[in-house]
Amino acid sequence: MREELARLRGQPADATAERREAPEVPAADAAAPAPELPQPLRDLLGHLLLELRELLTAGLLPAHYESRLEELAELLLQAWLDAGRPERAAMLLTVFARHELSGVSPETVARIGSAMLSAGDRHGARDAFLSALRLQGDNWQAAIELARLDPAAGLALIEELRAAQRSGEADQALAWQRLLFLIASKRGGEVAAELADGAGGIEDGEGRDGPSLLGLLAEFDPKLATALFDERLAKAKDAGIEVLRATALRNQGKRTEAIAALRALLEREAGHDEAWQMLRQLDGEAALRMAVALAQKNEAVAPVLRQAEILRELGRTEDAAVALEEAWRREPRAAAYAMVQVDVLRWSARIVDQARRARDDELFGDYADELCRLGRLQEAVAFYREAAQLDPSDGEWTSKLREAQAGRNPVGGH
């Protein structure tokens, strides 16, 4: 449970697109303004660029990359993206796909597609995600984005790839993606049939190592999703399916029904974080009323911490502080972790005292982290030191201690 901070930090989600030919690569654009670097680093940068030019002139750089084409491809894609030229990165991605050069990271492909979308180029983004799937059959993020942009194009690509008779795990990935594009195309009859018989090794809408197709079904076709979820819940209770059903109801505009479904689930499973999160998004006041009712029913600390978190989200800071005082009465150590996140200075003495009593290096470390976020690095040094002394094997505290001692903020600010 997030509110208990993971129980005191460890205590006992081609055919289909016009293919553009790669243009002649023009001379490099004028260099962008160099970042503001200290003069010694600017001197070093100049020296490194001269070395790079020498390697290129001597033919050594091409020789180096002859057996490392994927590494070079990734370098070029990242460089064009960082230069604010996603269209060049997308063009290269198409070239790589045509030559079946795999190994480009999914994160880089996602950046290309997202950058093209941000630039308003949906066609270019679609092509980027199509190329991504040609390069990596199990690139789930590319498949999901493509389903949102052009599921028909995605489905045509999958049929083309399936015709190439890929086998093994690739077959399962293709089956997952085919079902995804059918869902996004709202071809409900085919979707229901394939989910029913587990086509392509898919069970309960789960692609191997991929995200849940049932969650995507609730997004793309919520009416069909609701019907399928009702069938499953009639056979057996399943909290995960209940949350997905509430999601499908919300996506149909049935907010009241979604809230009622979540409340019914939480009455039975009060610690279901995903249900709480969704209920707070739908109706923060309803979530608060439920948390208060649960806190009054028993003496556990969890519902009080939940209450405090919801109050904070609603902007009721002082009421949240009152709830944390009640949490302190019930279980000081759990409350101390929450107090660090809410107002570390307000409860500073109590937090430190609790950390020392419990010999809790994680609490000391969290406390020091929060001080750093407030810009109080010198104060944080002492508490990183105490954390490191309590657990010398934890390299996180020694590393942060060195950073803070050197005047560098190890965690950043608020």
Salt bridges, closest charged atoms under 4 A:
GLU3 OE2 - ARG280 NH1 3.72
GLU3 OE1 - ARG306 NH1 3.05
GLU4 OE1 - ARG7 NH1 2.13
ASP14 OD1 - ARG19 NH2 1.65
ASP14 OD2 - ARG134 NH2 1.04
GLU18 OE1 - HIS123 NE2 3.55
GLU18 OE1 - ARG126 NH2 2.95
ASP29 OD2 - ARG85 NH1 2.22
GLU51 OE2 - HIS47 NE2 3.86
ASP82 OD1 - ARG111 NH2 3.06
GLU87 OE2 - ARG85 NE 2.40
ASP127 OD2 - HIS123 NE2 3.43
ASP127 OD1 - ARG126 NH2 3.33
GLU145 OE2 - ARG148 NH1 3.41
ASP150 OD2 - ARG126 NH1 3.32
GLU159 OE2 - ARG178 NE 2.87
GLU160 OE1 - ARG134 NH2 3.00
GLU169 OE2 - ARG208 NH2 3.58
GLU190 OE2 - ARG187 NE 2.79
GLU194 OE2 - ARG178 NH1 2.30
ASP204 OD1 - ARG232 NH1 2.72
GLU219 OE2 - ARG148 NE 2.85
ASP230 OD1 - ARG245 NE 2.51
GLU242 OE2 - ARG268 NH2 2.40
GLU267 OE1 - LYS297 NZ 3.61
GLU269 OE2 - ARG268 NH2 3.74
ASP273 OD1 - ARG306 NH1 2.99
ASP283 OD2 - ARG255 NH2 3.79
GLU299 OE1 - ARG329 NH2 2.99
GLU299 OE2 - ARG330 NH2 3.88
GLU309 OE2 - ARG2 NH2 2.16
GLU309 OE2 - ARG280 NH2 3.59
GLU313 OE1 - ARG280 NE 2.96
GLU318 OE1 - ARG346 NH2 3.14
ASP319 OD2 - ARG316 NE 3.02
GLU325 OE2 - ARG350 NH2 2.70
GLU326 OE2 - ARG329 NH2 2.66
GLU326 OE2 - ARG330 NE 2.86
GLU331 OE2 - ARG7 NH2 3.44
ASP353 OD2 - ARG357 NE 2.67
ASP360 OD2 - ARG333 NE 2.97
GLU362 OE1 - ARG9 NH2 3.08
ASP366 OD1 - ARG9 NH1 2.44
ASP369 OD2 - LYS400 NZ 3.08
GLU370 OE1 - ARG373 NH1 3.17
GLU370 OE2 - HIS414 NE2 2.84
GLU379 OE2 - ARG376 NE 2.78
GLU386 OE2 - ARG356 NH2 2.62
GLU396 OE2 - LYS400 NZ 2.77
GLU403 OE1 - ARG408 NE 3.11
